[in-house]
Amino acid sequence: MKKRNLFALFALLFAIVIVFAACSDDANSDDSDDTTDQATEDTEGTEDDTEDTDSTDDSSGGKTLIFGRGADSIQLDPSKVTDGESIYVTNQIYDTLVRYEEENTEVKPALASEWETSDNGLVWTFQLRDDVTFHDGNPFTAEDVVFNFERWATSGEFIYYGYMFGATEDNLSGIIENVEATGDYEVQFTLTEPNAPFLQTLAMPPFGIASPEAVEEHGEDYFKNPVGTGAFVFDEWVPDDSITVTKNDDYFGEVAKVDEVIFRTIPDNGARFMELQAGSIDFMMGLNPQDIQTAEDDENLQIVRRPSMNVGYMAMNTSKEGPMSEQLVRQAINLAIDKDALVSLYEGIGKAAKNPIPPSLWGFNDDIEDYGYDTEEAKALLAESGYADGFDITLYTFANPRPYMPQPKFAAQAIQEMLKEVNINVEIVENDWDTHLTVTENGEHDMAFLGWTGDNGDPDNFLYVLLDKDNAKVGSAGNIAFYKDDEVHDLLKAAQTEMDQDKRTEYYMEAQELIHEDAPWFPIAHTTPPIAASQKVLNYLPHPTGSEPFNLIELDE
């Protein structure tokens, strides 16, 4: 790129940051909010329900923790959602058979106290706790585990079940051949093939065990009447405003240190930060990068950084006829975007990405060289592919900040300006978070922003979920590039059934090379998302997977 154009680009990025910083102080911003239409129709409540809530003590003298976030949950049935805003709440209400350690993705007991697997890796036997009660008073037994897995397999609506266990429309159970209660407190899983990440998968919050009685009682309305065994009990949902959970005094684990948690929806980052400064919320996600230093300089606040296990990216819809179906075009787009300039919008919380998995995971292929920034080479590739004169295209983005993309609107604008240099005219389409997920899962986009926070610390959770042909199903696509490569598929499936991690690493290294060459994505960044909190918040330890139970958090007097 010519120097004058490079100068203009950086001037544009600087202007974007200045405008954004100014807008962030406007508590009445018009930023789009998430829509929870189904919940809005079926759940009663008014915005006044939480306005007078004190962020330390509730009316009964107990301690209330208020968490500010940019968007509402979509559902509170963890088997029906993949979004982080929903999982943040369900992680408080439900337990899984096993759970992760507080600081990493090593697995420890939860509803299951111990387990063993057969020599061939096909049979897993779990011994369950005998002292657990659901929030509705029903005792937890092995039959409840069987009920949940049968419900997940037969419903066809549990997206993660398909992602992690290879379920399809023709084979709803996937690799799980049978789940059987072999005693009141013993359950046995029989698999059709070994699955290396099986135990780590069971610790993922979407596999929270629900009360069968509550599921049957509420039917289609269960998503707004969640009942688990977790450290907190669901109390109230005021759509687009707040969700309240209360302490479970009978919790089998460590009983919560606070009496109540309120998840408040405050769409604008700046407005949310102002509420934190005012003391009306206790901690928040989605901090503008420009506000980090302000928070660090405030003696009443603290910054806690979540360990990086994520990726933000721009997917190119390879299934659409036209330029996105051409490998050379996708490579050209990778060359035409100045990634360093783009990541400068992250203001220190992002590191440029070159692979679909973060460098914090084993199996990361550091030998791969990123495309770099070369507009002349990009133009040459476009000419070779028959698009010397460029083309028009859409880029779908979301209004709400995400941990892997704190300023999506301005990242989209920067890419729009960069691609003009190679005669690619980008129309930006901005939607609320729920709508964005729907349109991308259905493949309506040409290009689209999205990201992923690792669920279980295994490369399979990134590469298979996000880039395997099995997960390029219209209507439920995790692979929103709709990238379908048989060689990549064979490598990823081989890695799932191989129990030797060194051999699995070899498969993943090779798969990343193929994906890099085919360029279905423009990988953008891996982040260490900052969480801003009051100094009154003690013992808060953010988990790499993107959410954590709040039962260990304390509020100082």
Secondary structure, DSSP 8 states (H G I E B T S, - for coil): --HHHHHHHHHHHHHHHHHHHHHTT-TT--------HHHHHH----GGGSTT--SSB-TTS-BEEEEEESS--S-S-GGG---HHHHHHHHHH---SEEE-SSSS-EEESSEEEEEE-TTS-EEEEEE-SS-B-TTS-B--HHHHHHHHHHHHHHS--HHHHHHH---SS-TTTTEEEEEEEETTEEEEEESS--TTHHHHHTSGGG----HHHHHHHGGGGGGS---SSSEEEEEEETTTEEEEEE-TT-SS---SSSEEEEEE---HHHHHHHHHHTSSSEES---GGGHHHHHH-TTEEEEE----EEEEEEE-TTSSSGGG-HHHHHHHHHHS-HHHHHGGGTTSEEE--SSS-TTSTT--TT-------HHHHHHHHHHTT-TT-EEEEEEEESS-BTTBS-HHHHHHHHHHHHHTTTEEEEEEEE-HHHHHHHHHTT--SEEEEEEE-SSS-THHHHHHHH-GGG--TTT-S-TT----HHHHHHHHHHHH---HHHHHHHHHHHHHHHHHH--EEEEEEE--EEEEETTEES----TTS---STT-EE--
